[in-house]
Amino acid sequence: MEECNDITLCLSCLNHTFILLTMLPCVCWLHTILVLLSSALWTLGENCPAICLCPDPHTVDCSGRGLTRLPEEIPLDIRRLLLADNWIPRIPSDFLVLYSDLVYLDLRNNSLSHIEPGTLSTSSRLVFLDLGSNNLTEIPKGTFGETRSLIKLRLGNNPYLSNVNEDAFLGLTSLRELELERNALSTLKVGALKQLPSLRVVRLEGNPWVCNCNFTNLFEWLMENSHKLPNGVEGIECSLPMDGRQVSLTQLSMDSFRECQATLTLRDLLIIIFSGISVSVVAIMTSFFLASTVHCFQRWSKGTKGDEEETEE
């Protein structure tokens, strides 16, 4: 009986051993997963700026943290950088050089007053850029370089933005959405919009547009591209130059700018001035030549008469 119990015990031990050996690969596999997960979480926490949140390895969220400058120790492989609702006054011109994978940059509602030309040109993969609700005063030529991957650009709600260079958006061949609403624009060179071949949506409402002769070309473009305006031309108003009265663009037509057709451009004035100067120079030279010819003829006549008198004597 004891021998039977010993045999049963041995068989039980062998059975447990077999089960453990069978489960060993699963245990090792689970251990490997736990180690990798712990390593990833440790790496994510280590690379994330202390004051920010990092919901995933490629996103840094520093929104609403009261920042007065850009955070340090941002992971180099970041793709989404959220910096909205802070007090950041400027972006260093070399800030984006190291972040070649960045595709989404949110800088809305900060204290940016200007963007140095070339600052954003190094972001070859940037798709979304939000600079709205800042203190920008102008968008000069070269601000965005040739960020050909950029699809959406937000520049609205900058209360001091009154000047956009005609070549400000040069090279943004993929840009589909442009927001310039509620700024301080009274005029805009239509060439700035014509340089965007992929443009599908443009927001221009809420600006203090003035319906003078400088607005003629933009008005014509807006009427031809009203389908690109979210609210159509009905959502845009301008002030009349005579009395400052606000009117909707729907109340205007190209006949409203008929007097501007006869207005001379700067080029026309320069041509007229140059032509006038040229004519004056030619007239002076002609007069001098005629006067010299008459003077020489008179001297020759006097010499001839003197010779004749001497001959008669």
C-alpha positions as CSV (number, residue, x, y, z in Angstrom):
1,M,0.0,0.0,0.0
2,E,2.8,2.3,0.9
3,E,4.5,1.4,-2.4
4,C,1.4,2.4,-4.3
5,N,1.2,5.7,-2.5
6,D,4.9,6.4,-3.4
7,I,4.2,5.6,-7.0
8,T,1.1,7.9,-7.0
9,L,3.1,10.7,-5.4
10,C,5.9,10.4,-8.0
11,L,3.3,10.5,-10.8
12,S,1.8,13.6,-9.3
13,C,5.1,15.3,-9.1
14,L,5.9,14.4,-12.7
15,N,2.6,15.8,-13.8
16,H,3.1,19.1,-12.0
17,T,6.6,19.3,-13.5
18,F,5.2,18.7,-17.0
19,I,2.6,21.4,-16.5
20,L,5.2,23.9,-15.4
21,L,7.5,23.1,-18.3
22,T,4.5,23.5,-20.6
23,M,3.7,26.9,-19.2
24,L,7.3,28.1,-19.1
25,P,7.2,29.7,-22.6
26,C,4.0,31.6,-21.8
27,V,5.6,32.9,-18.6
28,C,8.7,34.0,-20.4
29,W,6.6,35.7,-23.1
30,L,4.5,37.5,-20.5
31,H,7.7,38.5,-18.7
32,T,9.1,39.9,-21.9
33,I,6.0,42.0,-22.5
34,L,6.0,43.4,-19.0
35,V,9.7,44.3,-19.3
36,L,9.1,46.1,-22.7
37,L,6.1,47.9,-21.4
38,S,7.9,49.1,-18.3
39,S,10.8,50.2,-20.4
40,A,8.5,52.2,-22.7
41,L,6.7,53.8,-19.8
42,W,10.0,54.7,-18.2
43,T,11.4,56.2,-21.4
44,L,8.2,58.2,-22.0
45,G,8.3,59.6,-18.5
46,E,12.1,60.4,-18.8
47,N,11.8,62.3,-22.1
48,C,8.7,64.3,-21.3
49,P,9.3,67.9,-20.1
50,A,8.5,68.0,-16.4
51,I,5.8,70.7,-16.7
52,C,4.0,69.0,-19.7
53,L,2.0,66.0,-20.4
54,C,2.9,63.2,-22.9
55,P,-0.2,61.1,-23.7
56,D,1.9,59.1,-26.3
57,P,5.5,58.9,-27.2
58,H,5.2,61.4,-30.1
59,T,3.0,64.1,-28.4
60,V,4.0,66.8,-25.9
61,D,1.1,68.8,-24.5
62,C,2.2,72.0,-22.7
63,S,-1.1,73.8,-23.1
64,G,-2.1,76.3,-20.4
65,R,1.0,75.9,-18.3
66,G,1.8,79.6,-18.0
67,L,5.0,79.2,-20.0
68,T,7.0,82.4,-20.9
69,R,9.4,80.5,-23.2
70,L,9.6,77.2,-25.0
71,P,10.1,74.1,-22.8
72,E,13.4,72.3,-22.7
73,E,14.2,68.7,-23.2
74,I,11.5,68.1,-25.9
75,P,12.0,64.6,-27.5
76,L,13.7,64.8,-30.9
77,D,11.2,62.4,-32.5
78,I,8.1,64.5,-31.5
79,R,5.3,64.8,-34.0
80,R,2.7,66.9,-32.2
81,L,3.7,69.9,-30.0
82,L,0.8,71.7,-28.2
83,L,1.8,75.1,-26.7
84,A,-1.5,76.9,-26.7
85,D,-2.7,79.3,-24.0
86,N,0.7,80.4,-22.7
87,W,2.7,83.6,-22.7
88,I,5.4,82.7,-25.1
89,P,6.7,85.9,-26.8
90,R,9.0,84.5,-29.5
91,I,10.2,81.4,-31.3
92,P,14.0,81.1,-31.7
93,S,14.9,80.9,-35.4
94,D,16.7,77.6,-34.9
95,F,14.1,76.0,-32.7
96,L,12.7,73.6,-35.3
97,V,15.9,72.6,-36.9
98,L,16.2,69.4,-34.8
99,Y,12.5,68.4,-35.0
100,S,12.3,67.1,-38.5
101,D,9.4,64.8,-37.7
102,L,7.1,67.5,-36.4
103,V,3.8,67.6,-38.3
104,Y,1.5,69.5,-35.8
105,L,2.4,72.7,-34.0
106,D,-0.2,74.6,-32.0
107,L,0.9,78.1,-30.7
108,R,-2.4,79.8,-30.5
109,N,-3.2,82.3,-27.7
110,N,0.3,83.3,-26.9
111,S,2.2,86.6,-27.0
112,L,4.0,86.2,-30.3
113,S,4.5,89.6,-32.0
114,H,6.5,88.4,-35.0
115,I,8.0,85.3,-36.6
116,E,11.5,85.6,-37.9
117,P,11.8,84.7,-41.7
118,G,13.1,81.2,-42.1
119,T,12.0,80.0,-38.6
120,L,9.4,77.6,-40.1
121,S,11.2,76.8,-43.3
122,T,13.1,73.9,-41.6
123,S,9.9,72.0,-40.9
124,S,9.7,69.9,-44.0
125,R,6.9,67.7,-42.7
126,L,4.8,70.3,-40.9
127,V,1.1,69.9,-41.9
128,F,-0.8,71.9,-39.3
129,L,0.3,75.3,-37.9
130,D,-1.8,77.5,-35.6
131,L,-0.6,81.0,-34.9
132,G,-4.0,82.4,-34.1
133,S,-4.9,84.7,-31.2
134,N,-1.4,86.2,-30.8
135,N,0.0,89.8,-31.3
136,L,1.4,89.4,-34.8
137,T,1.6,92.7,-36.7
138,E,2.7,91.5,-40.1
139,I,3.5,88.5,-42.2
140,P,6.6,89.3,-44.2
141,K,8.0,87.5,-47.2
142,G,9.9,84.3,-46.3
143,T,8.0,83.7,-43.0
144,F,7.2,80.2,-44.0
145,G,10.0,79.5,-46.4
146,E,8.8,76.8,-48.7
147,T,7.0,74.5,-46.3
148,R,5.4,72.5,-49.1
149,S,3.8,70.0,-46.8
150,L,1.7,72.6,-44.9
151,I,-2.0,72.0,-45.4
152,K,-3.7,74.1,-42.8
153,L,-2.5,77.6,-41.5
154,R,-4.3,79.5,-38.9
155,L,-3.5,83.3,-38.6
156,G,-6.9,84.6,-37.3
157,N,-7.7,86.7,-34.3
158,N,-4.4,88.7,-34.3
159,P,-5.9,92.2,-33.5
160,Y,-2.7,94.0,-34.7
161,L,-2.1,92.1,-37.9
162,S,-2.5,94.8,-40.6
163,N,0.0,93.8,-43.3
164,V,0.5,90.6,-45.2
165,N,3.3,90.7,-47.8
166,E,2.3,89.6,-51.3
167,D,4.9,86.8,-51.2
168,A,4.1,85.8,-47.6
169,F,2.7,82.4,-48.7
170,L,5.1,81.8,-51.6
171,G,6.0,78.1,-51.9
172,L,3.0,76.8,-49.8
173,T,1.9,74.6,-52.7
174,S,-0.1,72.1,-50.6
175,L,-1.9,74.7,-48.4
176,R,-5.7,74.0,-48.5
177,E,-7.0,76.0,-45.6
178,L,-6.0,79.6,-44.7
179,E,-7.5,81.5,-41.8
180,L,-7.1,85.3,-41.7
181,E,-10.3,86.3,-40.0
182,R,-10.8,89.0,-37.4
183,N,-7.4,90.7,-37.9
184,A,-6.7,94.4,-38.7
185,L,-6.5,94.0,-42.5
186,S,-7.9,96.9,-44.5
187,T,-6.4,95.6,-47.8
188,L,-4.7,92.5,-49.1
189,K,-2.7,92.0,-52.3
190,V,-4.6,89.4,-54.3
191,G,-1.3,87.9,-55.4
192,A,-0.9,86.5,-51.9
193,L,-3.9,84.2,-52.6
194,K,-3.2,83.5,-56.2
195,Q,0.1,81.8,-55.2
196,L,-1.8,79.0,-53.4
197,P,-2.8,76.5,-56.1
198,S,-4.3,74.0,-53.6
199,L,-6.4,76.5,-51.6
200,R,-9.9,75.2,-50.8
201,V,-10.9,77.3,-47.9
202,V,-10.1,80.9,-46.9
203,R,-11.5,82.9,-44.0
204,L,-11.3,86.7,-44.3
205,E,-14.4,87.9,-42.4
206,G,-14.2,90.3,-39.5
207,N,-11.4,92.5,-40.9
208,P,-11.8,96.3,-41.4
209,W,-11.8,96.2,-45.2
210,V,-12.0,99.5,-47.0
211,C,-13.8,99.5,-50.4
212,N,-11.5,101.8,-52.2
213,C,-9.5,101.3,-55.4
214,N,-6.9,99.2,-53.5
215,F,-9.7,96.7,-52.8
216,T,-10.7,96.3,-56.4
217,N,-8.6,93.3,-57.4
218,L,-9.4,91.5,-54.1
219,F,-13.1,92.1,-54.6
220,E,-12.9,90.6,-58.0
221,W,-11.1,87.5,-56.7
222,L,-13.6,87.0,-53.9
223,M,-16.5,87.1,-56.3
224,E,-14.9,84.6,-58.5
225,N,-13.9,82.3,-55.6
226,S,-16.9,82.8,-53.3
227,H,-17.2,79.0,-53.0
228,K,-13.9,79.0,-51.0
229,L,-15.4,81.3,-48.3
230,P,-17.2,79.3,-45.6
231,N,-20.0,81.9,-45.3
232,G,-19.7,83.2,-48.9
233,V,-19.3,86.9,-49.6
234,E,-22.3,87.5,-47.4
235,G,-20.0,87.1,-44.4
236,I,-17.6,89.9,-45.4
237,E,-18.2,93.6,-45.0
238,C,-16.2,96.7,-46.0
239,S,-16.4,100.4,-45.2
240,L,-17.2,102.9,-47.9
241,P,-14.3,105.5,-48.3
242,M,-16.8,108.5,-48.4
243,D,-18.7,108.1,-45.2
244,G,-17.2,104.9,-43.6
245,R,-20.6,103.1,-43.8
246,Q,-20.3,99.3,-43.5
247,V,-21.8,97.4,-46.4
248,S,-21.9,93.7,-47.3
249,L,-20.0,92.7,-50.4
250,T,-23.2,91.4,-51.8
251,Q,-24.3,95.0,-52.2
252,L,-21.4,95.8,-54.4
253,S,-20.4,94.9,-57.9
254,M,-17.5,95.7,-60.3
255,D,-19.5,98.7,-61.4
256,S,-18.9,100.1,-57.8
257,F,-15.2,100.3,-58.7
258,R,-15.7,101.7,-62.2
259,E,-14.0,105.0,-61.3
260,C,-10.9,103.0,-60.3
261,Q,-10.4,101.8,-63.8
262,A,-9.2,105.2,-64.9
263,T,-7.0,105.6,-61.9
264,L,-3.3,105.6,-62.8
265,T,-1.1,103.1,-61.1
266,L,2.3,103.8,-59.8
267,R,3.8,102.2,-62.8
268,D,1.8,104.4,-65.1
269,L,2.9,107.5,-63.2
270,L,6.5,106.5,-63.4
271,I,6.2,105.9,-67.2
272,I,4.6,109.3,-67.6
273,I,7.3,111.0,-65.5
274,F,10.1,109.2,-67.3
275,S,8.6,110.0,-70.7
276,G,8.3,113.7,-69.7
277,I,11.9,113.8,-68.6
278,S,13.0,112.1,-71.8
279,V,11.1,114.6,-74.0
280,S,12.5,117.5,-72.0
281,V,16.1,116.3,-72.4
282,V,15.6,115.7,-76.1
283,A,14.0,119.2,-76.5
284,I,16.9,120.8,-74.6
285,M,19.5,119.0,-76.7
286,T,17.6,119.9,-79.9
287,S,17.4,123.6,-78.9
288,F,21.1,123.6,-78.1
289,F,21.9,122.0,-81.4
290,L,19.8,124.5,-83.3
291,A,21.2,127.5,-81.4
292,S,24.8,126.2,-82.1
293,T,23.9,125.8,-85.8
294,V,22.5,129.4,-86.0
295,H,25.5,130.8,-84.2
296,C,27.9,129.1,-86.5
297,F,25.9,130.2,-89.5
298,Q,25.9,133.8,-88.3
299,R,29.7,133.7,-87.8
300,W,30.2,132.1,-91.2
301,S,28.0,134.8,-92.8
302,K,30.0,137.6,-91.1
303,G,33.3,136.0,-92.3
304,T,32.0,135.8,-95.9
305,K,30.9,139.4,-95.9
306,G,34.3,140.6,-94.6
307,D,36.1,138.7,-97.3
308,E,33.9,140.2,-100.0
309,E,34.6,143.7,-98.7
310,E,38.3,143.2,-98.6
311,T,38.2,141.9,-102.2
312,E,36.3,144.9,-103.4
313,E,38.9,147.3,-101.8
